[in-house]
Amino acid sequence: MQYSEPILRQRLIIEGEYEGACPRQDQAIEYIEELSNRLGMTIVRGPFVGDWANQGIPKFGDGWEAYAIWAESGIHIYAWDVETQGPLMTFEIYTCKKFNLEETVEFTKEFFGLVTIAYTEVVPPLQVTAM
């Protein structure tokens, strides 16, 4: 396959802990919509949110999964409250469009009221050219 331009890939992983009850599923939808607007991403499917991981297996904690597909790639969120791990949220953002990492992390922290947060970019944004 031939590409006319290099393909940009930017990935961000965020983990944070919240206080109190697990954030509501409707908050995930609002967050994804607002983040999409802030980053200039185009939602083509979703946002979707549910408790799919616990269907048909023993429940291991309260929580949910959410995702949206962007024309520019997508976002996944996992939220749960497990005694052994604490109240935790994980965000995975994968794009083919450059975005500001620090602004995304700060928005995420403020939106969900995260009391601790850690993040990493999958280094560096890779420029891949097909041969």
N, C-alpha and C positions, 0 to 999 in steps of 0.2 A: 504494500500500500504506500503510495506516495503522498506526502503532505507538502503543501506549498510553503508553510511556515512551521517553525518549531512549536511544539505543544507545551504550553505552560501548565504545570501542576503545582498547586499549593495546598498543603494539608495542615490542619490545626487540630490538636487534641487538647481538650480542657477537662479537668476534673475538679469538682468542688463539693464542699459539704454545706448543707443548709441546716437551719434550726427549725424545730417544730415538725409539723406534719409534712409528709411528702407533697411537693407541689402538685397542683391539680392538672389533669389532662388538658383542660381548656387553656391553661397558662402556656402549655407547650405549643399549642396552635398559634396563640397570640405572639409568642416569642419568635417562632419560625417566620411568621408573616412580617413582623417588624424587622427582624434581622435581614430577611431577604430584601426588604426595601432599603435598609441602611447600606447593604453591600452591593445593591444594584443587581441582584440575582433575579432570574425569571423563574417563578414556580410553574412547572409543567404538570406535576402530579402532587397531590397532597395539599396541605400537610395531613398526615395520617397519625393517629395515636391510638394505642390500645395496650392491653395486658396480654399480648400474644405468648410470651415466654412461659406463662403459668398455665396455659391451656393444656389439660390432659396430663399434667405432671404435678407432683406435690408442690404446694406453694412454698417458696423459700423466702418470701418477704413481700411487703407492699411495694408496688412500683408500676412502671409503665415504660413503653418504648414509643418513640415518635420519629418520623422521618418525612422528608420532602425531597422530591427530585427537581433539581434546577436544570434549566437548559445548559447551565455552566457546570453542572455535576450535582452535588447534594449535601444533605445534612442528616445525621442520626443523633438521637438523644436517648439516653437511658437514665432512668431515675428509680431509685429504690431505697428502702429503709430496712437494712438487714442488721441485726444485732451485732454480728461479727465484723461488719464493715462500716457501720455507722450510716447516717443519712447521706447518701452519695449520689451525685449526678455526673455523667460523662457525656461529652459532646464531641462528635467527630465531624469536621467540616472538610470537604474535599472539593476543590474547584479547579477549573481551567481558566480562571480569571483572577487577577491579583486583587487582594483586599488587605486592609490594615489589621494586623494581628492584635495589637494593643487595644485598639478601639473595640474590636470584637470581644476580647476578653473582658474589658471593663463593662461593656454593655451587658454581657452575660452575667457577670458578678452582680451588677446592680439590679437587673431584671428579676433574678431569682433570690436575691438577698443572700448570696453565698457568703459564708463566714470564713471559709478557707478556699483557696483556689491555687491550682497549679496548671501549667500549660506547656506544651511543646509544639514546635513546628517540625514536621518531618523534613529534615534538612537536606540540602537547601531546596527552594522551589526548583524542581528539575526541568531542564530544557531537553526534551527528547526529540531527536530528528530521525525519522524513519530512513532506512537505507535501502 
